Amino acid sequence: MHETPYYSSAYLADAYESRYCADRRIYDLDLYFNIFSTLLLSHQKTSTNEPFVVLDIGTGTGRVLLGLIERARDAGLEISNVQLIGMDNSQHMLDVAMKNHRSTTSPPPTWCLGDALALRDLPMLRNPNARVDLVIFAYGGISHLTSDAAADKFLADVSDILQPTGQAVVSLAEMFVLAPGDAETLRNAPPEEPTEIPGLKFSDVVYRESVIKFEVQGNFCIRTRKLQSVQRVPDGGEILLEEKIDTTQYLLWTEPRYAEWVHGAGLTLVDTKMIPNERLLAMQKNQTE
């Protein structure tokens, strides 16, 4: 787990935006929007006064929420009574999200600095009766919760804030869901090729990222990566603006482990969708509780 937020500077936030969010209309949003629209239309048929609340955990620069707004507008959905909450542990990422939202025709998302293991600390959830209709944790973010029983606590907290009619959708990165023997395959995976991404906000900056160490220890894989923010100058030279070396633990999963995890939180796994490099687990509260 990161000791501090990885995207802890304006350059690092731009590196994330440049690499992952230049086009917000990417594959996983189709599935998130299908769930969002189905739940929203059902909510609107049964409740005209209560807002429909969406919580995007690890929102980053707002890719998922802003993508849902775009798709809802394209589909002609009524979203004036939708409350969108984007939570992240990096203020630099939230600053970009706020700049990215330029719509004047829909309710603006509320961007909150917060912790995935302290959902009830968010201002709009401090009332113990407050509930959420849709929880999203995208891009395999759950594997970053690696302290003792952190994933279990997280899903128990999700169960606590979820409406009985709501759903939570959690992404697992496919490389961290292991079948028998996969740990050895992962342990011997070849190094990742270095990448170079041109900046969006800083057009004269490029971001170079490389994995310099990768290992598997027990139920975790540990990846050390280097990211450089480099400014290109007119004479063809370069200036190193920033360099970060980050070591991150990722929790490894098996299907029996996450099935037990969901059941232990009082939830039912209602669907699993496979998309490139991820599986999305859709869950809801047990109807008998």
C-alpha positions in Angstrom: 0.0 0.0 0.0 1.2 3.5 -0.7 2.6 5.2 2.4 1.4 8.5 0.8 -0.8 9.1 -2.2 1.1 8.2 -5.3 -0.3 11.1 -7.3 1.0 13.7 -4.8 1.9 16.5 -7.1 0.4 18.4 -10.0 2.8 16.7 -12.4 1.9 13.2 -11.2 -1.8 14.0 -11.4 -1.3 15.2 -15.0 0.6 12.0 -15.7 -2.4 10.0 -14.5 -4.8 12.1 -16.6 -2.6 11.8 -19.7 -2.3 8.1 -19.4 -5.7 6.9 -18.3 -8.2 9.7 -18.9 -7.5 11.5 -22.2 -10.6 9.6 -23.5 -13.1 9.1 -20.7 -15.3 7.1 -23.0 -13.5 3.8 -22.5 -14.7 0.2 -22.1 -15.6 -0.1 -18.4 -17.8 2.9 -18.5 -20.3 1.1 -20.7 -20.9 -1.4 -17.8 -20.9 1.2 -15.1 -23.5 3.2 -17.1 -25.7 0.2 -17.7 -25.9 -0.4 -13.9 -26.3 3.3 -13.1 -29.1 3.8 -15.6 -31.0 0.7 -14.6 -30.9 1.6 -10.9 -31.7 5.3 -11.6 -34.8 4.5 -13.6 -36.0 2.1 -11.0 -35.4 4.7 -8.3 -37.3 7.3 -10.2 -40.3 5.1 -10.5 -40.5 4.5 -6.7 -39.1 7.6 -5.2 -39.6 11.2 -6.5 -38.1 13.1 -3.6 -35.0 11.3 -2.3 -31.8 11.9 -4.4 -30.1 9.0 -6.2 -26.7 8.9 -4.7 -23.5 7.7 -6.5 -20.2 7.3 -4.6 -17.1 6.9 -6.8 -14.2 5.7 -4.5 -10.7 6.5 -5.7 -12.2 8.9 -8.3 -8.9 10.2 -9.4 -9.5 13.0 -11.9 -13.2 12.1 -12.2 -13.1 9.8 -15.2 -16.0 7.6 -14.1 -18.4 10.2 -12.8 -17.7 12.6 -15.7 -18.2 9.7 -18.1 -21.6 8.8 -16.5 -22.7 12.5 -16.9 -21.8 12.4 -20.6 -23.6 9.2 -21.2 -26.7 10.3 -19.2 -26.8 13.5 -21.2 -26.5 11.5 -24.5 -29.3 9.1 -23.4 -31.6 11.9 -22.3 -31.8 10.8 -18.7 -33.1 13.1 -16.1 -30.3 13.5 -13.5 -31.2 16.7 -11.7 -32.0 14.7 -8.6 -28.7 12.7 -8.8 -26.0 13.3 -6.2 -22.6 12.4 -7.4 -19.7 12.1 -4.9 -16.1 11.6 -6.1 -13.7 10.6 -3.3 -9.9 10.3 -3.5 -7.0 10.5 -1.1 -5.0 13.0 -3.4 -6.1 16.6 -3.4 -4.0 17.1 -6.6 -6.2 14.5 -8.4 -9.4 16.2 -7.1 -8.1 19.6 -8.3 -7.9 18.2 -11.8 -11.4 16.6 -11.5 -12.9 20.0 -10.5 -11.3 21.6 -13.6 -12.5 18.8 -15.8 -16.2 19.3 -14.9 -17.3 22.2 -17.0 -21.0 21.2 -17.4 -23.7 23.8 -16.4 -26.6 21.5 -17.3 -26.2 18.9 -14.6 -25.7 18.9 -10.8 -21.9 19.2 -10.2 -20.2 16.3 -8.5 -19.0 16.8 -4.9 -15.3 16.2 -4.8 -14.1 14.9 -1.4 -10.7 14.2 0.1 -11.1 10.9 2.0 -10.1 7.4 2.8 -11.6 4.2 1.5 -11.5 2.8 5.0 -13.4 5.7 6.6 -16.4 6.2 4.4 -18.6 7.4 7.2 -16.2 10.2 7.8 -17.3 11.8 4.5 -19.5 14.8 5.4 -22.6 13.5 3.5 -22.3 10.1 5.1 -21.8 11.1 8.8 -25.5 10.7 9.5 -25.9 7.0 10.3 -29.1 6.9 8.3 -27.4 8.2 5.1 -27.3 5.7 2.3 -25.8 5.3 -1.2 -27.6 3.8 -4.2 -24.5 3.0 -6.3 -20.9 2.5 -5.1 -18.1 2.2 -7.6 -14.5 1.3 -7.0 -12.9 1.2 -10.4 -9.5 0.2 -11.9 -8.7 -2.6 -9.4 -8.3 -0.1 -6.5 -9.4 -2.7 -3.9 -6.0 -4.4 -4.3 -4.3 -1.3 -2.7 -6.1 -2.0 0.6 -3.4 -4.3 2.0 -3.3 -3.6 5.8 -4.7 -6.2 8.2 -8.3 -7.1 7.2 -8.5 -3.8 5.3 -10.4 -5.3 2.4 -12.9 -6.9 4.8 -13.4 -3.7 6.6 -13.9 -1.8 3.4 -16.7 -4.1 2.1 -18.4 -4.2 5.5 -18.5 -0.4 5.4 -19.8 -0.5 1.9 -22.6 -2.8 3.1 -23.4 -0.4 5.9 -23.8 2.6 3.5 -25.6 0.8 0.7 -29.3 1.1 0.1 -31.2 -2.2 0.2 -32.1 -1.6 -3.5 -28.6 -0.4 -4.4 -25.5 -2.1 -5.8 -21.8 -1.9 -5.3 -19.4 -2.5 -8.2 -15.8 -3.4 -7.4 -13.1 -3.9 -10.0 -10.4 -6.5 -9.5 -7.4 -6.3 -11.8 -7.2 -9.6 -13.5 -3.5 -10.1 -13.0 -4.2 -10.1 -9.2 -6.9 -12.8 -9.4 -5.0 -16.1 -9.2 -5.8 -19.6 -10.2 -3.7 -22.5 -8.9 -0.2 -22.0 -10.1 -0.7 -18.4 -11.1 1.5 -17.1 -8.3 4.5 -18.7 -9.9 3.6 -17.3 -13.3 3.3 -13.9 -11.8 6.5 -14.3 -9.9 8.3 -15.0 -13.2 6.6 -12.3 -15.3 8.9 -10.4 -17.6 9.6 -6.7 -16.8 7.1 -4.2 -18.1 8.3 -2.1 -21.0 9.0 1.6 -20.0 6.4 4.0 -21.2 6.5 7.6 -22.2 3.3 9.8 -22.1 3.0 13.4 -23.4 1.4 15.7 -20.8 -2.1 17.2 -21.2 -2.0 20.2 -18.8 1.7 20.7 -19.3 2.2 20.4 -23.0 6.0 20.7 -22.9 6.3 17.9 -20.4 6.6 14.1 -20.9 6.2 11.4 -18.3 8.4 8.4 -18.3 7.4 5.4 -16.2 9.2 2.1 -15.7 8.9 -0.8 -13.3 12.3 -1.4 -11.7 11.4 -4.2 -9.3 8.6 -6.8 -9.2 8.2 -9.6 -6.6 5.6 -11.9 -5.1 5.5 -12.4 -1.3 2.7 -14.5 0.2 -0.6 -12.9 -0.6 0.9 -9.8 -2.1 2.9 -8.7 -5.1 5.2 -5.7 -4.7 6.0 -3.4 -7.5 8.5 -0.6 -7.5 8.2 1.9 -10.3 10.0 5.1 -11.3 8.2 8.0 -12.8 10.0 11.0 -14.2 8.5 14.4 -15.2 10.7 15.8 -17.9 10.4 19.2 -19.6 11.5 19.5 -23.2 13.2 22.8 -24.0 13.5 24.5 -27.4 17.1 23.6 -28.0 16.2 19.9 -27.9 17.4 19.4 -24.4 15.5 18.2 -21.4 15.1 19.3 -17.8 14.2 16.7 -15.1 11.4 18.4 -13.1 10.5 15.6 -10.7 11.3 12.0 -10.1 9.4 9.6 -7.8 10.3 6.1 -6.8 7.2 4.3 -5.5 6.9 0.9 -4.0 3.4 -0.5 -3.9 1.9 -3.7 -2.4 -1.1 -5.2 -4.2 -3.4 -7.8 -2.6 -3.7 -11.0 -4.5 -7.1 -12.7 -4.8 -8.6 -16.1 -5.6 -12.2 -16.7 -6.5 -12.9 -18.5 -3.2 -11.3 -15.6 -1.3 -13.5 -12.9 -2.9 -16.6 -15.0 -2.7 -16.0 -15.4 1.1 -15.2 -11.7 1.3 -18.5 -10.7 -0.3 -20.6 -13.2 1.8 -18.9 -12.1 5.0 -20.0 -8.5 4.5 -23.6 -9.5 4.2 -23.7 -9.1 0.5 -24.6 -11.2 -2.5 -22.6 -11.3 -5.7 -25.2 -10.8 -8.4 -23.0 -10.5 -11.5 -19.4 -10.7 -12.7 -18.4 -9.0 -15.9 -15.1 -9.7 -17.6 -13.5 -6.8 -19.4 -10.0 -6.4 -20.7 -7.6 -6.8 -17.7 -10.4 -6.5 -15.1 -13.4 -8.3 -13.7 -16.2 -6.2 -12.2 -18.0 -7.7 -9.2 -21.6 -6.4 -8.8 -23.1 -7.0 -5.4 -26.1 -6.0 -3.3 -27.3 -6.5 0.2 -28.7 -9.9 1.2 -32.4 -9.7 0.8 -33.0 -11.7 4.0 -31.2 -9.1 6.1 
